Amino acid sequence: MSYCNWEHTSEVNRKYHDTEWGIPVRDDKKQFEYLMMEVMQCGLNWDLIINKRDVLNQCFDDCDYDKIAAYDDDDIKRILNTPKMIKSPRKIAAIINNAKCFQQICKEFGSFCNYLWGFSDGKTIIYEKHGEGFIPVSNGLSDKISKDLKKRGFKYMGTIVIYSHLQACGIINDHDKNCPRYQYILQNYPTLCRPRFSEKKVCKF
């Protein structure tokens, strides 16, 4: 039985797959945590980030974006001096910047979830053939959201980062069709089907 090729990863990764990855997120704090992790992953591997999740939450007030938006230079120094933390002043500054931008979206749309789920009419998208393993690193939807977030001032929000986020927060169901989590999402959440080629920049197989 297929397991999205996660069965040979670490125990913490398998737990993330089995309990979180792809499950629709309707909580702004969780949305911000996922975005924060995506920022920190840029140029690094996912295993490193998932294993440092507790440290990231410790450094960033359990992803309370209102508190993070008020961070100053002393907070950046505190984070950089935290044992086992990733030492990247630019990424830390980007997360603080993104928290401020996140607040603005919440003010405009009522919540970040309202904003993001508006791109899929509140439903999880199932693209044809993705469940068979034909999964791109980005597509037209991630391009559109990436461009909009960048216009709103977000940093480290390229189309590949956004595509990963859409997978993680359940806007796109990219579990394998034979994975139990694929069926779980199908049975418990509203979904819509789209042809792969309805999105630009998707190569045919």
N, C-alpha and C positions, 0 to 999 in steps of 0.2 A: 504493500500500500504506500502510495506517495505521501511524503510528509513535507512537501515544499523544499526538499533538500536541506532541511534544518535538523534532521535526526542525528547527524554526525557533528553538530556544533556543540558548544559548551552547554552545561546544564542551565546556566543562567540565560543563555540564548534560547534554549528550548522552552523554558518557562515563559519567557517573553512571547515567543511564538504562540504557545498554547493558551495564554491568558490575556494577551493585549493586542498583538500585531493584527491589524485589520479589523478589529472590533470598533464600530462607530463610536467616536468620541463626541460627547455633547457637553463637555466641561471645559471651560476656558483655561483653567489652571493646567489641566492635562495637555491641552493644545499647546500651551506655552512651553511646558516641559519637553514635549516632543520636538518643537522648533528649536529649543535651546540645545538639545542633544544633537540635532542635525547640524547646527552651527559648529559645535565642538568637533563633530566628526570630519568636517571638511579637511581633506588631505590625510586623514587617519583611517584606521579600520574600525568597523562597528564593534568588534569584540572588546577593544580597548574602551570604547565609550560606555557600552552596557555594563562593563565591570567597574566603571567609575561613576555609575549613576548615583550612588549614595553620596559620594564626595561632591558631585555637582549639586545635588539637592541641599547638602549642608552649606555649601558656599553661597547658594542663591536663594536662601530663605524658603526652601521647599517650593520654589517656582512661584512665589507670590510676586506677580509682575508689577503690582503697585509699589511694593517695597523696593524691588529691583530698579524701577524707573527713577527712584530717588537716590541711588547709589552715587558716591563721589569718588575722588581719587583715593581716599583712605580705604574704601571698600575694595577697590581694585588691588591695592597693596595687600589687604587682608586675604583676598582670594588667591593671589599669586604666592603668598606665604603659607597657604594651607597644604599640609603634607598630602602627597599623592595626587594633587590637583594638576591638570594640564596647564603648563606655563605659557599662556598665549595672551598677552595684553590686548592684542587686536581683537581676538575672539571675545574676550571678556567685555571689552568696550562695545562690541557689536551687540552682545546680548542685552546690555544696559540700554543701548540705543533702541533695540527692537522692543524692549518693554515699554518704552515711551510711545513708540508707534502703535504697539498693541493696544495701549490705552485709548488712543485716538480712534482706532477702529471700533472698540467697544462703545465709545461715546456715540459714534455715528450710526452703528447698526444695532446697538443694544447689547451685543456680545460678539466676540470673535467667531464663535460657532455660527451665529446667524450669517455673518459675512461669508465664511468659508463654505458652509453647506449651501449657500445660495447659488453656488456655481454648479451644483448637481441637483437642484430642486429638492434638497433635503434627503436624497436617496443615495444608496451605495451603487456605484457604477460597476457593471460587469462587462468588460470588453471581450468580444469573441476572440478565441484562441489564447487569451492570456492564461486561462485555466489549464491550457495544454503546454505551458512553458514559454510561449512566444511573448515575452514581456520586455518592453522597451525601457530605457533608462529615463526617458522623458517623453512627453507627447504634447499635443496642442493645448490640452487643458492645463498642464503644468506650466507651459509657456505663458499662457494668459494670466494665470495667477501670479507667477513670478514677476512678470512685467508690472502688474498692478501693485504688488507689494513693494517693489523697488521704487515705484513712483511715490509711494507713501512713506518712503524713507528707510525701509528695512535693509539690513546688510546681510551678506552671505545667503541670499535667497535666490540662487540660480534655479533654472528649470529642473535640473537633476535633483537638487535638494528638495524642491517642492514636490516632485514626483514621489520621492521617498516618503515625504510627509503625508501625501494623499494615501499612500499604501498603509502607512502606520495608523492613521486616524480613521481609516475605514471608508473614506470617500471612494476609493478604488479597491475592489476585492481582487487581489492578486494571489490568493492562495491557489494551489493546484486543485483541480476538480476532484481529485481523489483524496484530498486532505480533509479530515473531519471538520476543520475550521471553516472550509469553504461552504459546506452544507449547513453548518451552524449559523453562519451569517445569512445565508439564503433563506433559512427557515425562521429567523428571528428579527430580521430588519427589512425595511422596504428597499427594494432594489430596482434598477433599470438597466436594460441591456443596450449597448452601443456597438456598432461595427468598429473594428480597430482603425479602419481607413477613414473613418469620419474625423479622426484627429490628424492634423498635419504632422509632418516629420516622423512618420512611422514607416519604417522600411518593410516591404513585403517579404514574406518567407515562402 
